[in-house]
Amino acid sequence: MTGKALAWRRAAAALCRRHGINGATFYKWKAKYGGLDVSEARRTCWEIATDRTTIRYRQLRGDDGEVRLRLRVLSAEGRRFGYRRLHVLLRWEGIWINHKKLRRLYGLEQLQVRCCGGYKRAVGTRAPMALPQGPNQRWSFDFVSDTLTDGRWLRVLAVVEDFTRECLCLLADTSLSGKPQQNAFMESFNGRLRDECLNETLFTSLAYVRSELKVWQRDYNEVRPHSTLGGRSPASIRPASCLPAASPDPGCARRRGRGRLGQKTQSRWA
């Protein structure tokens, strides 16, 4: 056997190992299709109604293993995050990838978030809400209800600063009375609080609720990207001259809410 034939045989064996086929199968295919010239290959493509460019195409796309691994890790940390928010988190880590490609990888990893049904919207136009032009010009608050593992009900008072979307306070107790205040910022925030924190955790005690709320509040203010803020966190958009927000004034709920709500929450905060 000449050196050229031996080199060809070794190359054929390496090709079979690479594609996971048997050597006998390779030589059978070679005997059947190896003698095709250009005209015969063109006629074969015409017979099976296939474009020749499709037959000759070789995929150049990589496996993106590192990106897919990091995508799974970030999805495990934020189970209710969609591909848009994960795209922002990857950019923060220096991984720049097209959003359409990330959406494809997101679907291949089967990380889609299950969404609830759509809500009915009122017909007609409404006057737009006046937005604050600076920090601490307007606060919004609302209540969210949940249960402990022993069946007891608890309520969480949430306070949000409307300009920076910063969460100022999360107060959990078993007897916070009052009616929900309907405003856009708090309704959106309460949805995120319930979807990402309350629904993801089984609480065994009120102390555990308070500790988890502190952890989630810190992550919400300093780490979590917000689409309305251009993918930034509330802490990054807060002016440097603005001091960190303190606990809410006990009289704030009494002035803005109903009398009974203010009196009862006053005794809790005093």
C-alpha positions as CSV (number, residue, x, y, z in Angstrom):
1,M,0.0,0.0,0.0
2,T,1.4,3.4,-1.0
3,G,1.8,6.3,1.4
4,K,-0.9,8.2,-0.4
5,A,-3.4,5.4,-0.1
6,L,-2.5,4.8,3.6
7,A,-3.0,8.5,4.3
8,W,-6.4,8.4,2.6
9,R,-7.5,5.3,4.6
10,R,-6.5,7.0,7.9
11,A,-8.4,10.2,6.9
12,A,-11.5,8.0,6.1
13,A,-11.2,6.3,9.5
14,A,-11.0,9.6,11.3
15,L,-14.0,10.9,9.3
16,C,-16.0,7.8,10.4
17,R,-15.1,8.3,14.0
18,R,-16.1,12.0,13.8
19,H,-19.5,11.3,12.4
20,G,-20.1,8.1,14.4
21,I,-20.6,5.8,11.4
22,N,-19.3,2.3,10.6
23,G,-16.4,1.9,8.2
24,A,-18.4,-0.6,6.0
25,T,-21.2,1.9,5.8
26,F,-18.8,4.6,4.6
27,Y,-17.3,2.5,1.8
28,K,-20.8,1.4,0.8
29,W,-21.8,5.0,0.4
30,K,-18.6,5.8,-1.4
31,A,-19.3,3.0,-3.9
32,K,-22.8,4.2,-4.4
33,Y,-22.4,7.9,-4.5
34,G,-18.7,8.6,-4.9
35,G,-18.8,8.5,-8.7
36,L,-21.3,11.3,-9.1
37,D,-20.1,14.2,-11.2
38,V,-21.5,17.7,-11.3
39,S,-24.2,17.0,-13.8
40,E,-25.4,13.9,-12.0
41,A,-25.5,15.7,-8.7
42,R,-27.5,18.5,-10.3
43,R,-29.9,16.0,-11.8
44,T,-30.3,14.2,-8.4
45,C,-31.2,17.5,-6.7
46,W,-33.7,18.2,-9.5
47,E,-35.3,14.8,-9.0
48,I,-35.8,15.2,-5.2
49,A,-36.9,18.9,-5.7
50,T,-34.1,20.3,-3.5
51,D,-31.9,23.3,-4.0
52,R,-28.3,22.5,-4.5
53,T,-27.2,25.2,-2.0
54,T,-29.1,23.4,0.6
55,I,-27.2,20.2,-0.1
56,R,-23.9,21.9,0.0
57,Y,-24.5,24.1,3.0
58,R,-22.4,23.4,6.1
59,Q,-23.5,25.0,9.3
60,L,-21.0,27.4,10.8
61,R,-22.9,28.2,14.0
62,G,-21.1,27.3,17.3
63,D,-22.7,25.4,20.1
64,D,-22.7,28.5,22.5
65,G,-22.2,26.2,25.4
66,E,-20.9,28.8,27.8
67,V,-23.7,31.2,27.0
68,R,-26.4,28.5,27.5
69,L,-24.8,27.5,30.8
70,R,-24.8,31.0,32.1
71,L,-28.3,31.4,30.9
72,R,-29.4,28.4,32.9
73,V,-27.7,29.7,36.0
74,L,-29.3,33.2,35.8
75,S,-32.7,31.6,35.1
76,A,-32.3,29.4,38.2
77,E,-31.5,32.5,40.3
78,G,-34.4,34.5,38.9
79,R,-37.0,31.9,37.9
80,R,-39.6,34.5,36.8
81,F,-37.2,36.5,34.6
82,G,-37.9,36.5,30.9
83,Y,-35.3,36.5,28.1
84,R,-35.3,40.4,27.9
85,R,-34.2,40.8,31.6
86,L,-31.7,37.9,31.2
87,H,-30.3,39.7,28.2
88,V,-29.7,42.8,30.3
89,L,-28.0,40.7,33.1
90,L,-25.7,39.0,30.5
91,R,-24.7,42.5,29.2
92,W,-23.9,43.5,32.7
93,E,-21.5,40.5,32.9
94,G,-19.8,41.5,29.6
95,I,-21.6,38.9,27.4
96,W,-22.8,40.7,24.4
97,I,-25.2,38.7,22.3
98,N,-28.0,39.6,19.8
99,H,-31.4,39.5,21.5
100,K,-32.9,37.4,18.7
101,K,-30.2,34.8,19.2
102,L,-30.7,34.9,22.9
103,R,-34.4,34.3,22.5
104,R,-33.6,31.2,20.4
105,L,-31.2,29.8,23.0
106,Y,-33.8,30.7,25.7
107,G,-36.4,28.6,23.8
108,L,-33.9,25.7,23.3
109,E,-33.2,25.5,27.0
110,Q,-37.0,25.5,27.6
111,L,-36.8,28.4,30.1
112,Q,-40.1,30.1,29.1
113,V,-42.0,31.7,32.0
114,R,-45.6,30.6,32.3
115,C,-47.8,33.7,32.0
116,C,-51.3,34.2,33.2
117,G,-54.2,35.2,30.9
118,G,-54.7,38.7,29.6
119,Y,-56.7,41.2,31.4
120,K,-59.7,43.0,30.1
121,R,-59.0,46.6,29.2
122,A,-61.4,49.5,29.3
123,V,-62.6,50.9,26.0
124,G,-61.8,54.6,25.4
125,T,-59.1,57.0,26.3
126,R,-58.0,58.1,29.7
127,A,-56.1,61.1,31.0
128,P,-52.4,60.2,31.4
129,M,-51.0,60.2,35.0
130,A,-48.8,63.1,35.9
131,L,-45.3,61.7,36.5
132,P,-42.9,63.1,39.1
133,Q,-39.9,65.0,37.8
134,G,-37.5,64.3,40.7
135,P,-36.9,61.9,43.6
136,N,-39.1,62.0,46.7
137,Q,-41.8,64.0,45.1
138,R,-44.4,61.3,45.4
139,W,-44.5,57.9,47.2
140,S,-47.0,55.1,46.5
141,F,-48.1,52.4,48.9
142,D,-50.3,49.3,48.8
143,F,-51.0,46.1,50.7
144,V,-50.3,42.5,49.6
145,S,-51.8,39.5,51.3
146,D,-50.4,36.0,51.8
147,T,-50.6,33.0,54.2
148,L,-48.2,31.2,56.4
149,T,-47.8,27.4,56.3
150,D,-50.1,27.1,59.3
151,G,-52.9,28.9,57.6
152,R,-52.6,32.3,59.2
153,W,-53.0,35.3,57.0
154,L,-50.4,38.1,56.8
155,R,-50.2,41.4,55.0
156,V,-47.2,43.2,53.6
157,L,-47.2,47.0,53.4
158,A,-45.1,48.1,50.3
159,V,-43.9,51.7,49.7
160,V,-42.3,52.7,46.4
161,E,-40.8,56.0,45.3
162,D,-42.4,56.8,42.0
163,F,-39.5,58.5,40.2
164,T,-36.6,56.0,40.8
165,R,-39.0,53.0,41.4
166,E,-37.0,52.3,44.6
167,C,-38.7,50.1,47.2
168,L,-38.6,52.2,50.4
169,C,-40.3,49.8,52.8
170,L,-41.7,46.3,53.1
171,L,-43.5,45.8,56.4
172,A,-45.0,42.4,57.2
173,D,-47.5,41.8,60.0
174,T,-50.6,39.8,60.7
175,S,-52.9,42.8,61.4
176,L,-52.3,45.6,58.9
177,S,-55.8,46.8,58.1
178,G,-56.7,49.1,55.2
179,K,-58.0,49.0,51.6
180,P,-55.7,48.7,48.5
181,Q,-54.9,52.0,46.9
182,Q,-55.3,51.8,43.1
183,N,-52.3,53.3,41.4
184,A,-50.2,52.1,38.5
185,F,-46.8,52.1,40.2
186,M,-47.9,50.1,43.2
187,E,-50.0,47.6,41.2
188,S,-47.0,46.9,39.0
189,F,-44.7,46.6,42.0
190,N,-47.1,44.3,43.9
191,G,-47.3,42.0,40.9
192,R,-43.5,41.7,40.9
193,L,-43.4,41.2,44.6
194,R,-45.9,38.4,44.5
195,D,-44.6,36.7,41.4
196,E,-40.9,36.8,42.3
197,C,-40.9,36.5,46.1
198,L,-44.2,35.5,47.8
199,N,-45.2,32.8,45.3
200,E,-41.7,31.4,45.2
201,T,-41.3,30.8,48.9
202,L,-43.1,28.8,51.6
203,F,-43.1,30.8,54.8
204,T,-43.1,29.0,58.2
205,S,-43.0,32.1,60.5
206,L,-43.4,35.8,60.4
207,A,-39.7,36.3,61.2
208,Y,-38.9,34.3,58.1
209,V,-41.2,36.5,56.0
210,R,-39.4,39.6,57.2
211,S,-36.0,38.2,56.5
212,E,-36.9,37.1,53.0
213,L,-38.5,40.5,52.3
214,K,-35.3,42.3,53.3
215,V,-33.2,40.1,50.9
216,W,-35.7,40.6,48.0
217,Q,-35.9,44.4,48.7
218,R,-32.1,44.7,48.5
219,D,-32.0,42.7,45.3
220,Y,-34.9,44.7,43.8
221,N,-33.2,48.1,44.5
222,E,-29.6,47.3,43.8
223,V,-29.4,44.4,41.3
224,R,-32.6,43.8,39.4
225,P,-32.8,45.6,36.0
226,H,-36.0,47.6,35.3
227,S,-37.3,48.0,31.8
228,T,-38.8,51.4,32.5
229,L,-35.4,52.7,33.7
230,G,-33.6,51.5,30.6
231,G,-32.3,48.3,32.1
232,R,-30.8,50.0,35.1
233,S,-31.5,49.5,38.8
234,P,-33.1,52.1,41.1
235,A,-29.9,52.5,43.0
236,S,-28.0,53.4,39.9
237,I,-30.4,56.1,38.8
238,R,-30.7,57.7,42.2
239,P,-28.8,61.1,42.2
240,A,-25.6,61.1,44.1
241,S,-26.8,64.1,46.2
242,C,-29.9,62.3,47.2
243,L,-29.6,60.5,50.5
244,P,-30.8,56.9,50.8
245,A,-34.5,56.7,51.5
246,A,-35.4,56.2,55.2
247,S,-38.3,54.5,56.7
248,P,-41.7,56.1,55.9
249,D,-43.2,58.7,58.2
250,P,-45.7,57.0,60.5
251,G,-48.1,59.9,59.7
252,C,-47.9,59.4,56.0
253,A,-50.4,56.5,56.0
254,R,-52.7,58.5,58.2
255,R,-52.6,61.6,56.0
256,R,-53.1,59.7,52.7
257,G,-55.2,56.8,53.8
258,R,-58.4,56.5,55.8
259,G,-58.6,57.4,59.5
260,R,-58.8,53.8,60.8
261,L,-55.9,52.7,58.6
262,G,-53.7,55.5,59.9
263,Q,-54.6,54.9,63.6
264,K,-53.9,51.2,63.5
265,T,-50.7,51.4,61.5
266,Q,-49.5,54.2,63.8
267,S,-49.6,51.8,66.8
268,R,-47.5,49.3,64.8
269,W,-44.8,51.8,63.7
270,A,-44.6,53.7,67.0
